[in-house]
Amino acid sequence: MQGNIKTTKMKKITFIFIIAIFTNCTVKNETKVIAKSFEGHSETILGIVESPNEKYILSGGEDEKAILWNKKGEIIFESDIHERSVNDVTFSPDSKRFITAGSDETFIIWDIDGTKIKTVFADKIYVKTVVYSNDGKYILSGGGDNIAKLWTSEGELIREFLGHSCTIYQASFSLNDKFIVLASCDKTFSIWNVNGERKNVINHHSSGVTVASFSPNGKNIVTASFDKTVVLWNLNGDIITKFTGHTDDVNQAEFSTDGQYILTASEDATAKLWKIDGTLIKTFGEINSVEYLSATLSKNGKFVIISSKNNKINFWNMPNKKNY
């Protein structure tokens, strides 16, 4: 009998020990989901981008701040020169300059050391989107006056692209910089050559189009909308894949550097990582915890970088590719 009691006790101790190890591992794994956080904004973050050389993170927000960070989360430069929210941020392809775009009708070109190069009055209402061409020679902007504008890299106006009847939410260049695509809240997106000739207007979404961007290989376009959907297109305007799952406006969508995945961000406070065939890989964030979510993929494919409800920038570990 005494031997049975000892055996039973040993089994209980072993079981408790296993549970303790499992619990400890689970806690450790959960804490590793968010690898690091950057803290510096006091209001909603509207834009996050990583520099092409992977040395910097740039963010902008409703607190009128633009912040340049190193990869350790240390603030290198902080600007509050914009008089209203900073809506978009971008780096030049060589990572030697960056641009901040605001609701004060301007975008500002900066040297990477924080020296202001030029303030450009780019929109009569507000600047919503700004991006460099892939060769770094041009800048494309759009915003509340419904007009996209092409500029030299020094901020001199080249031409305007007229035709949309509502805010230009996003503008982007094709891989060879010969074409641009524009997303508008008039429910359409349009494709143009850089000389100002409109090639196509596509009306599919049932509400404003918030995103229109070329894939890294230049063969596809991804769009997102207030209608809660994301769509992958070929250049002829044919639908390849529809992505459904968000429960509120989708305000951001981008390709991974290899073009095999798409990251989306929504006002439902979640970001979702998808295969380009429409398979959902993972959902990040806490549903309905914020009114606006910013998200981007790190260049090395290791992190999903997402704003949080406490105005931090969180670096979530990418899911193990073996699992999908």
C-alpha positions as CSV (number, residue, x, y, z in Angstrom):
1,M,0.0,0.0,0.0
2,Q,2.8,2.4,0.9
3,G,4.5,1.7,-2.4
4,N,1.2,2.6,-4.3
5,I,0.9,5.9,-2.3
6,K,4.5,6.8,-3.2
7,T,3.9,5.9,-6.9
8,T,0.7,8.0,-6.9
9,K,2.6,11.0,-5.3
10,M,5.4,10.7,-7.9
11,K,2.8,10.7,-10.8
12,K,1.2,13.8,-9.4
13,I,4.5,15.6,-8.9
14,T,5.6,14.6,-12.5
15,F,2.2,15.8,-13.9
16,I,2.5,19.1,-12.0
17,F,6.1,19.5,-13.2
18,I,5.1,18.9,-16.9
19,I,2.2,21.4,-16.5
20,A,4.6,24.0,-15.0
21,I,7.0,23.6,-17.9
22,F,4.2,23.8,-20.5
23,T,2.8,26.9,-18.9
24,N,6.2,28.5,-18.7
25,C,6.9,27.8,-22.3
26,T,3.5,29.1,-23.4
27,V,4.1,32.4,-21.5
28,K,7.6,32.7,-23.0
29,N,6.2,32.1,-26.5
30,E,3.4,34.7,-26.0
31,T,5.9,37.3,-24.9
32,K,7.9,36.6,-28.0
33,V,5.0,37.4,-30.3
34,I,5.8,41.1,-29.9
35,A,9.6,41.3,-30.3
36,K,9.9,45.0,-29.5
37,S,7.9,48.2,-29.2
38,F,8.7,51.9,-30.0
39,E,7.0,54.6,-27.9
40,G,6.9,58.3,-28.8
41,H,3.6,59.2,-30.3
42,S,0.8,60.6,-28.1
43,E,-2.1,60.2,-30.6
44,T,-3.1,57.8,-33.4
45,I,-0.3,56.7,-35.8
46,L,-1.3,57.2,-39.4
47,G,1.7,56.0,-41.3
48,I,4.7,53.7,-40.7
49,V,7.5,52.8,-43.1
50,E,10.9,51.1,-43.0
51,S,13.8,52.6,-45.0
52,P,15.1,50.6,-48.0
53,N,18.5,50.0,-46.2
54,E,16.6,48.7,-43.2
55,K,18.3,51.1,-40.8
56,Y,15.4,53.3,-39.9
57,I,11.7,53.4,-39.1
58,L,9.6,56.5,-39.9
59,S,6.2,57.3,-38.5
60,G,3.6,60.0,-38.6
61,G,0.5,60.7,-36.6
62,E,-2.5,62.8,-35.5
63,D,-0.2,64.4,-32.9
64,E,1.3,66.4,-35.8
65,K,4.6,64.5,-35.2
66,A,6.9,62.7,-37.6
67,I,9.5,60.5,-35.8
68,L,12.6,58.9,-37.3
69,W,13.8,55.9,-35.3
70,N,16.8,53.6,-35.4
71,K,16.2,49.9,-35.2
72,K,16.7,49.9,-31.5
73,G,13.7,52.2,-31.0
74,E,15.8,55.2,-30.2
75,I,14.4,58.5,-31.6
76,I,17.0,60.0,-34.0
77,F,14.8,62.9,-35.1
78,E,11.4,64.3,-34.2
79,S,9.5,67.0,-36.1
80,D,6.4,68.9,-35.1
81,I,6.7,71.4,-37.9
82,H,3.4,70.2,-39.6
83,E,0.5,72.3,-38.3
84,R,-1.9,69.4,-38.5
85,S,-1.8,65.6,-38.7
86,V,1.1,63.8,-40.5
87,N,-0.8,61.5,-42.9
88,D,1.9,59.7,-44.8
89,V,5.7,59.2,-44.7
90,T,8.1,57.7,-47.2
91,F,11.9,57.2,-47.8
92,S,13.8,57.8,-51.0
93,P,15.1,54.6,-52.6
94,D,18.7,55.4,-51.4
95,S,17.5,56.0,-47.8
96,K,19.3,59.4,-47.8
97,R,16.0,61.4,-47.7
98,F,12.5,61.1,-46.4
99,I,9.2,62.9,-46.9
100,T,6.4,63.8,-44.4
101,A,3.0,64.7,-45.8
102,G,0.4,66.5,-43.7
103,S,-3.1,67.9,-43.5
104,D,-1.6,71.4,-43.5
105,E,-1.6,71.1,-47.4
106,T,2.2,70.4,-47.5
107,F,4.7,67.7,-47.8
108,I,8.2,68.3,-46.5
109,I,11.4,66.9,-48.0
110,W,14.1,66.1,-45.4
111,D,17.7,64.9,-45.3
112,I,18.2,61.8,-43.3
113,D,20.0,63.8,-40.6
114,G,16.8,65.8,-40.0
115,T,17.8,68.9,-42.1
116,K,14.7,70.4,-43.9
117,I,15.3,70.6,-47.6
118,K,12.0,72.0,-48.8
119,T,8.4,72.6,-47.8
120,V,6.1,72.0,-50.8
121,F,2.5,73.3,-50.9
122,A,1.1,70.3,-52.7
123,D,-2.7,70.3,-52.1
124,K,-5.4,72.9,-51.6
125,I,-7.0,70.8,-48.8
126,Y,-4.6,68.2,-47.4
127,V,-1.9,65.8,-48.6
128,K,-3.0,62.2,-48.1
129,T,-0.3,60.2,-50.0
130,V,3.3,60.8,-51.1
131,V,5.8,58.4,-52.6
132,Y,9.1,58.4,-54.5
133,S,9.6,56.8,-57.9
134,N,11.7,53.6,-57.8
135,D,14.6,55.5,-59.4
136,G,14.3,58.3,-56.9
137,K,14.0,61.0,-59.6
138,Y,10.3,61.9,-58.9
139,I,7.8,62.4,-56.2
140,L,4.1,61.6,-56.6
141,S,1.5,63.1,-54.2
142,G,-2.3,63.2,-53.9
143,G,-4.9,64.4,-51.5
144,G,-8.1,66.3,-50.7
145,D,-8.3,68.5,-53.9
146,N,-8.8,65.2,-55.9
147,I,-5.6,65.9,-58.0
148,A,-2.5,63.7,-58.2
149,K,0.7,65.7,-58.9
150,L,4.1,64.6,-60.2
151,W,7.1,66.5,-58.9
152,T,10.9,66.4,-59.4
153,S,12.8,65.0,-56.4
154,E,13.5,68.6,-55.4
155,G,9.8,69.4,-55.2
156,E,9.3,71.2,-58.5
157,L,5.8,70.5,-60.1
158,I,5.9,68.7,-63.4
159,R,2.3,67.9,-64.1
160,E,-1.1,67.2,-62.6
161,F,-3.4,64.2,-63.1
162,L,-7.0,65.4,-63.3
163,G,-10.1,63.1,-63.5
164,H,-11.1,61.9,-60.0
165,S,-14.0,63.5,-58.2
166,C,-12.9,62.7,-54.6
167,T,-9.8,62.5,-52.5
168,I,-6.8,60.7,-53.8
169,Y,-6.1,58.2,-51.0
170,Q,-3.0,56.6,-52.5
171,A,-0.7,57.0,-55.5
172,S,2.1,54.7,-56.6
173,F,4.5,54.0,-59.4
174,S,4.9,50.9,-61.5
175,L,8.2,49.0,-61.3
176,N,9.6,50.7,-64.3
177,D,8.3,54.1,-63.3
178,K,6.4,54.5,-66.6
179,F,3.0,54.2,-65.1
180,I,1.1,55.3,-61.9
181,V,-2.0,54.1,-60.2
182,L,-4.4,56.2,-58.2
183,A,-6.9,55.2,-55.6
184,S,-9.9,57.6,-54.9
185,C,-12.9,57.9,-52.6
186,D,-15.0,58.2,-55.8
187,K,-15.1,54.4,-55.7
188,T,-12.6,54.0,-58.6
189,F,-8.9,53.5,-59.3
190,S,-7.1,54.6,-62.4
191,I,-4.0,53.8,-64.3
192,W,-2.0,56.5,-66.1
193,N,1.3,56.8,-67.9
194,V,3.6,59.4,-66.3
195,N,3.1,61.7,-69.3
196,G,-0.5,62.3,-68.1
197,E,-2.4,60.0,-70.3
198,R,-5.1,58.0,-68.5
199,K,-5.1,54.3,-69.6
200,N,-7.9,52.8,-67.6
201,V,-10.5,53.6,-64.9
202,I,-11.8,50.6,-62.9
203,N,-15.1,50.9,-61.0
204,H,-15.6,47.8,-58.9
205,H,-15.7,48.7,-55.2
206,S,-19.0,49.7,-53.7
207,S,-17.3,52.5,-51.6
208,G,-14.2,54.6,-51.7
209,V,-10.9,53.1,-52.8
210,T,-8.2,53.6,-50.1
211,V,-5.3,51.7,-51.7
212,A,-4.0,51.1,-55.2
213,S,-0.5,49.8,-55.5
214,F,1.6,47.8,-58.0
215,S,3.2,44.5,-57.0
216,P,7.0,44.3,-56.8
217,N,7.2,42.6,-60.2
218,G,4.9,45.2,-61.7
219,K,2.4,42.6,-63.0
220,N,-0.4,43.1,-60.5
221,I,-2.3,45.7,-58.6
222,V,-3.8,45.5,-55.1
223,T,-6.7,47.7,-54.1
224,A,-8.5,48.1,-50.8
225,S,-11.7,49.9,-49.9
226,F,-14.1,51.3,-47.4
227,D,-16.3,48.4,-48.5
228,K,-14.2,46.2,-46.3
229,T,-12.6,44.2,-49.1
230,V,-9.3,43.9,-50.8
231,V,-8.8,42.8,-54.4
232,L,-5.9,41.6,-56.5
233,W,-5.9,42.5,-60.2
234,N,-3.9,41.9,-63.3
235,L,-3.0,45.0,-65.4
236,N,-5.9,44.4,-67.8
237,G,-8.3,45.1,-64.9
238,D,-9.3,41.5,-64.4
239,I,-9.9,40.3,-60.8
240,I,-7.5,37.5,-59.7
241,T,-8.4,37.2,-56.0
242,K,-10.8,38.8,-53.5
243,F,-9.8,39.0,-49.8
244,T,-12.7,39.2,-47.3
245,G,-12.6,39.1,-43.6
246,H,-12.3,42.6,-42.3
247,T,-15.4,44.0,-40.6
248,D,-14.7,47.7,-41.2
249,D,-13.0,50.0,-43.7
250,V,-9.7,48.7,-45.0
251,N,-7.3,51.6,-45.1
252,Q,-3.9,50.0,-45.9
253,A,-2.7,47.1,-48.0
254,E,0.8,46.2,-49.2
255,F,2.8,43.4,-50.9
256,S,5.7,41.6,-49.2
257,T,9.0,42.3,-50.9
258,D,8.8,38.9,-52.7
259,G,5.2,39.6,-53.8
260,Q,3.9,36.4,-52.3
261,Y,2.0,37.9,-49.4
262,I,-0.3,40.9,-48.8
263,L,-0.7,42.7,-45.5
264,T,-3.9,44.6,-44.8
265,A,-4.9,47.0,-42.1
266,S,-8.5,48.0,-41.1
267,E,-10.4,50.3,-38.9
268,D,-11.7,47.1,-37.2
269,A,-8.3,47.4,-35.4
270,T,-6.8,44.3,-37.0
271,A,-4.1,43.6,-39.5
272,K,-4.3,40.5,-41.6
273,L,-1.5,38.6,-43.4
274,W,-2.6,36.7,-46.6
275,K,-1.2,34.6,-49.3
276,I,-1.9,36.1,-52.7
277,D,-4.3,33.3,-53.4
278,G,-6.6,34.7,-50.6
279,T,-5.6,32.3,-47.8
280,L,-5.6,34.0,-44.5
281,I,-2.4,33.3,-42.6
282,K,-2.8,35.3,-39.4
283,T,-4.7,38.1,-37.8
284,F,-2.9,40.7,-35.6
285,G,-4.3,43.2,-33.2
286,E,-7.3,43.4,-30.9
287,I,-10.6,43.8,-32.7
288,N,-12.3,47.2,-32.3
289,S,-9.6,48.5,-29.9
290,V,-8.6,51.5,-32.1
291,E,-10.3,53.6,-34.8
292,Y,-7.4,53.5,-37.2
293,L,-4.5,51.0,-37.6
294,S,-1.2,51.4,-39.4
295,A,0.8,48.4,-40.6
296,T,3.8,47.5,-42.7
297,L,6.0,44.5,-43.3
298,S,9.7,44.7,-42.5
299,K,12.0,44.4,-45.5
300,N,13.7,41.3,-44.1
301,G,10.4,39.5,-43.7
302,K,10.8,38.9,-40.0
303,F,8.3,41.3,-38.6
304,V,4.8,42.7,-39.1
305,I,5.0,46.3,-37.8
306,I,1.7,47.6,-36.4
307,S,0.5,50.6,-34.4
308,S,-1.3,49.8,-31.1
309,K,-4.1,51.3,-29.1
310,N,-1.6,53.0,-26.8
311,N,0.1,54.7,-29.8
312,K,3.1,52.4,-29.7
313,I,4.7,50.7,-32.7
314,N,4.8,47.0,-32.1
315,F,7.0,44.6,-34.0
316,W,5.2,41.3,-34.2
317,N,7.2,38.2,-35.1
318,M,6.1,36.8,-38.5
319,P,4.5,33.4,-38.3
320,N,6.8,30.4,-39.1
321,K,6.5,29.7,-42.8
322,K,6.6,26.0,-42.0
323,N,3.1,26.4,-40.6
324,Y,1.6,27.8,-43.9
